[in-house]
Amino acid sequence: MDKELMTLHSDTYGKVRDTVLTAKNKVYSAINFAMVEAYWEIGREIQEAVGDRAEYGKGLLQFLSAQLTAEFGKGFTIANLRNMRQFYQAFENRYTLCSEMSWSHYRLLMRIDNADRRDFYLKECASENWSVRQLERQINSFFYERLLATQKEHRAEIQSEIQTLEPKTEPDYILRDPYILEFLDLKENVKYSESDLEKGLIDKLQEFLLELGKGFSFVARQKRITADGDHYYIDLVFYNYILKCFVVIDLKTGKLTYQDIGQIDFYVRLFNDKIKRADDNPTIGIVLCADKGDTMAKYSVLADNENLFASKYMPFLPTEEELKRELERERRLIEQNLTEGETDEQ
């Protein structure tokens, strides 16, 4: 068989293979959603039969489990039937179920007590095509709470917009603080360098992009820019297609300093001059640091420049109590800024 004929055969095989895989995926999705709908219906029937009669419910679940397992095999334990009932209780409206979501997705979602929070993760998961692991990570890293804590003056408006899930095109809505980098497996109380942090982020780039938020694509590490014969190296560069701009990140393993802020400001100005295209929005700069003080955020160019951010990273997933303390600190800072702004106006 000559080379040209072999190429034609290979091209045809590739197309046929893609068709088969697409069909298999469709069948898998259809079966998966049929199972989700069946579990919802089972949950509804159990709920309607049991109502508020807890003792009757225990006996009914035992009976159903024994009968269904004898006829259909595994999958109908008492625990699973209880999950199906809980599934129905969390999603009483059948039409809100998403065909993109598997039973494993819903088992995570139905354990979220707050309805607004649960609905947020449901819609985000469907629109962003999160895997079960990605959904679990976003829930455990308090994605919803951190988005609500975005540093904006009009908190009520932010919450309303988040719940409606309209596309966000402002940096404050896309960028996060803090960033949770537990996927790096950094050792606690062990000194590590900025190059270690950079290497870890590159090695775990997929997880880091997920942590960064929506719309990010990787551009470069140690991006070199030359000005007046001097070379400058930016730790990480991304492009965000929602914000339509470059995002440059400078990594710091210590507490934020005035020099760090001046450096990221310089990088952003240089990037705008040397790299940014005419149809791009102004470059965003982020200093990703282990700790940041209120004074630096208040009295430096961070307070006046909407495209400069100092974001704290946490190498370990915070407890709920730690997160509450962090959000409370941010709330006090925002209220203080609002009060001072009103005083200045008077």
C-alpha positions in Angstrom: 0.0 0.0 0.0 1.5 3.3 -1.1 2.0 6.2 1.4 -0.7 8.4 -0.1 -3.3 5.6 0.1 -2.3 4.9 3.7 -2.8 8.5 4.6 -6.3 8.5 3.1 -7.1 5.3 5.0 -5.8 6.9 8.3 -7.8 10.0 7.7 -11.0 8.0 7.1 -10.3 5.9 10.2 -9.9 9.0 12.3 -13.3 10.4 11.2 -15.0 7.0 11.7 -13.4 6.7 15.1 -14.6 10.2 16.1 -18.1 9.2 15.1 -18.1 6.1 17.1 -16.7 7.9 20.2 -19.3 10.7 19.8 -22.1 8.1 19.6 -20.8 6.2 22.7 -20.6 9.4 24.7 -24.2 10.3 23.7 -25.3 6.8 24.8 -23.4 7.1 28.0 -24.9 10.5 28.8 -28.4 9.3 27.9 -28.1 6.2 30.2 -26.6 8.3 33.0 -29.4 10.9 32.9 -32.0 8.1 32.6 -30.6 6.7 35.9 -30.7 10.2 37.5 -34.3 10.6 36.5 -35.1 7.1 37.8 -33.5 7.8 41.2 -35.4 11.1 41.4 -38.7 9.3 40.7 -37.8 6.6 43.3 -37.0 9.3 45.8 -40.3 11.0 45.1 -42.3 7.8 45.6 -40.6 7.1 48.9 -41.1 10.6 50.1 -44.8 10.6 49.3 -45.2 7.2 50.9 -43.3 8.1 54.1 -44.2 11.8 54.6 -43.4 12.6 58.3 -43.7 9.0 59.6 -40.1 8.3 60.5 -40.7 4.9 62.0 -42.7 3.8 59.0 -39.9 5.1 56.7 -37.3 2.8 58.3 -39.4 -0.3 57.7 -40.3 0.8 54.2 -36.6 1.3 53.2 -35.7 -2.1 54.6 -38.5 -3.8 52.7 -37.8 -2.0 49.4 -34.0 -2.7 49.7 -34.6 -6.4 50.2 -37.1 -6.7 47.3 -35.2 -4.5 44.8 -31.9 -6.2 45.5 -33.4 -9.7 45.1 -34.9 -8.7 41.7 -32.4 -6.2 40.3 -29.1 -6.8 42.2 -26.8 -4.2 43.7 -27.5 -0.5 44.0 -30.5 -0.6 46.2 -29.1 -0.6 49.7 -30.9 1.2 52.4 -28.3 4.0 52.3 -28.8 4.4 48.5 -32.5 4.5 48.8 -32.1 7.2 51.6 -29.9 9.1 49.2 -32.6 9.0 46.5 -35.2 10.4 48.9 -32.7 13.1 49.9 -32.1 13.8 46.2 -35.8 14.4 45.6 -36.1 16.6 48.7 -33.2 18.8 47.4 -34.5 19.0 43.8 -38.3 18.7 44.0 -38.7 20.4 40.6 -37.8 17.7 38.1 -37.3 20.2 35.3 -34.3 21.7 37.1 -32.3 18.5 36.6 -29.5 18.8 34.1 -28.7 16.1 31.5 -25.0 17.0 31.8 -24.9 15.9 35.4 -24.3 12.4 36.7 -25.6 10.8 39.8 -22.2 11.3 41.4 -22.5 15.1 40.7 -25.9 15.1 42.4 -24.8 13.1 45.4 -22.4 16.0 46.1 -24.9 18.8 45.4 -27.7 17.4 47.5 -25.6 17.5 50.6 -25.4 21.3 50.4 -28.1 22.6 52.7 -28.3 26.2 51.5 -30.6 26.3 48.4 -28.9 29.3 46.8 -25.5 27.8 47.3 -26.6 24.5 45.8 -28.3 26.1 42.8 -25.1 28.2 42.2 -22.9 25.0 42.0 -25.5 23.2 39.9 -25.5 25.9 37.2 -21.8 26.5 37.3 -21.1 22.8 37.1 -23.4 22.4 34.1 -22.1 25.4 32.2 -18.4 24.8 32.9 -18.7 21.0 32.4 -16.9 20.2 35.7 -16.0 16.7 36.5 -17.1 15.2 39.8 -13.6 15.8 41.2 -13.6 19.4 40.0 -17.1 20.1 41.5 -15.9 18.6 44.8 -12.9 20.8 44.8 -14.9 23.9 44.1 -17.3 23.1 47.0 -14.5 22.3 49.4 -12.5 25.4 48.5 -15.6 27.6 49.3 -15.8 28.9 45.7 -19.3 30.4 46.3 -18.4 32.0 49.6 -15.2 33.6 48.2 -17.1 34.9 45.2 -19.6 36.5 47.6 -16.7 38.0 49.5 -15.4 39.8 46.4 -14.1 43.2 47.4 -16.8 45.4 46.0 -18.7 48.2 47.8 -22.2 47.1 46.7 -22.3 43.6 48.4 -26.1 43.1 47.9 -25.8 43.8 44.2 -22.9 41.3 43.9 -24.9 38.6 45.6 -27.9 39.2 43.3 -25.7 39.1 40.2 -24.0 35.9 41.4 -27.4 34.2 41.9 -28.6 35.1 38.4 -25.2 33.9 37.1 -25.0 36.6 34.4 -21.6 36.7 32.7 -19.1 38.7 34.6 -16.6 40.9 32.7 -15.0 42.8 35.6 -11.7 41.7 37.2 -13.2 41.8 40.7 -15.7 39.1 39.7 -13.2 36.9 37.9 -10.2 37.0 40.2 -10.2 35.4 43.6 -8.8 36.0 47.0 -7.6 33.9 48.7 -6.4 31.3 46.3 -6.4 27.8 47.8 -3.3 25.8 46.5 -3.6 22.6 48.5 -3.1 20.6 45.3 0.6 21.6 45.4 1.2 19.3 48.5 3.5 22.0 50.0 4.9 20.8 53.3 3.7 22.7 56.3 6.3 24.9 58.2 8.9 24.1 55.5 10.7 27.0 53.8 10.2 26.9 50.0 11.3 29.4 47.4 9.4 31.4 44.8 10.9 29.1 42.1 9.5 26.1 44.0 6.1 27.7 44.1 6.3 28.6 40.4 7.4 25.0 39.4 4.6 23.6 41.5 2.0 25.7 39.8 3.3 24.8 36.4 3.4 21.1 37.2 -0.2 21.4 38.4 -1.3 23.9 35.7 -4.7 22.3 35.1 -5.7 22.6 38.8 -4.2 26.1 39.0 -6.3 27.3 36.0 -9.3 25.9 37.8 -8.4 27.8 40.9 -7.8 31.0 39.0 -11.4 31.1 37.8 -13.2 31.4 34.5 -11.7 32.2 31.1 -8.0 31.7 31.8 -5.4 30.3 29.4 -1.7 29.8 30.0 0.7 32.0 28.0 4.2 31.8 29.5 6.4 31.4 32.6 9.4 33.7 33.2 8.2 35.8 30.3 11.1 38.1 29.3 10.5 41.7 28.5 13.3 44.0 27.4 13.5 47.8 28.0 16.5 50.0 27.6 18.7 47.0 27.2 17.6 45.5 30.5 15.8 42.2 30.7 12.8 41.6 33.1 11.2 38.3 33.8 7.6 37.9 34.8 6.8 34.8 36.8 3.6 33.8 35.1 1.5 35.2 32.3 -2.1 34.2 31.4 -4.7 35.6 29.0 -8.4 35.8 30.1 -10.8 35.6 27.1 -13.7 36.9 29.2 -11.8 40.0 30.4 -10.0 40.1 27.0 -6.7 41.0 28.6 -3.4 39.6 29.7 -2.9 38.8 33.4 0.6 38.9 34.8 1.4 37.3 38.1 4.4 37.9 40.4 4.9 35.2 43.0 6.1 36.1 46.6 6.5 33.6 49.4 6.5 36.2 52.1 4.4 39.1 53.3 3.5 41.8 50.7 5.9 44.8 50.7 5.8 48.2 49.1 8.6 47.0 46.7 6.4 44.1 45.6 3.6 46.5 44.7 6.0 48.8 42.8 7.4 45.9 40.9 4.0 44.6 39.7 3.0 48.1 38.7 6.1 48.4 36.7 5.5 45.0 35.0 1.9 46.0 34.1 3.0 49.3 32.5 5.8 47.6 30.6 3.5 44.8 29.4 0.9 47.3 28.2 3.6 49.2 26.3 5.5 46.2 24.8 3.1 43.3 24.5 -0.6 44.3 24.7 -2.4 44.5 21.4 -4.6 47.4 20.4 -7.8 45.4 20.8 -6.8 44.0 24.3 -8.0 45.6 27.5 -5.4 46.9 29.9 -3.2 44.3 31.5 -4.1 43.1 35.0 -1.3 42.5 37.6 -1.5 40.2 40.6 1.0 39.8 43.4 0.3 36.4 44.7 1.7 36.5 48.3 1.7 34.4 51.4 0.3 37.3 53.5 -0.9 40.8 52.9 -1.5 43.7 55.3 -4.4 46.1 55.3 -2.0 49.1 55.3 -0.4 48.1 52.0 -3.7 47.6 50.3 -5.0 51.0 51.7 -2.0 53.4 51.2 -0.4 52.0 48.0 -1.2 52.2 44.3 -3.4 49.1 44.9 -6.1 51.4 46.3 -6.2 53.6 43.2 -5.4 51.2 40.3 -8.3 49.0 39.3 -6.0 46.7 37.4 -3.6 45.9 40.3 -4.4 43.2 42.9 -2.7 41.6 45.8 -4.1 38.2 46.4 -3.3 35.9 49.3 -2.6 32.2 48.7 -3.2 29.5 51.2 -1.2 26.2 50.8 -3.8 24.3 52.8 -7.6 24.3 52.7 -8.9 26.6 55.5 -11.3 25.4 58.1 -14.7 27.1 58.0 -13.7 29.0 61.1 -10.6 30.3 59.4 -12.6 31.3 56.4 -15.1 33.2 58.5 -12.2 35.1 60.2 -10.8 36.0 56.8 -14.1 37.2 55.4 -14.8 39.2 58.6 -11.4 41.0 58.2 -12.3 41.9 54.6 -15.7 43.1 55.7 -14.2 45.4 58.4 -11.7 46.8 55.8 -14.5 47.6 53.3 -16.7 49.2 56.0 -13.7 51.3 57.1 -13.1 52.5 53.5 -16.7 53.3 53.0 -16.8 55.4 56.3 -13.7 57.3 55.4 -15.1 57.9 51.9 -18.3 59.4 53.4 -16.1 61.6 55.7 -14.1 62.9 52.8 -17.3 63.9 50.9 -18.5 65.9 53.9 
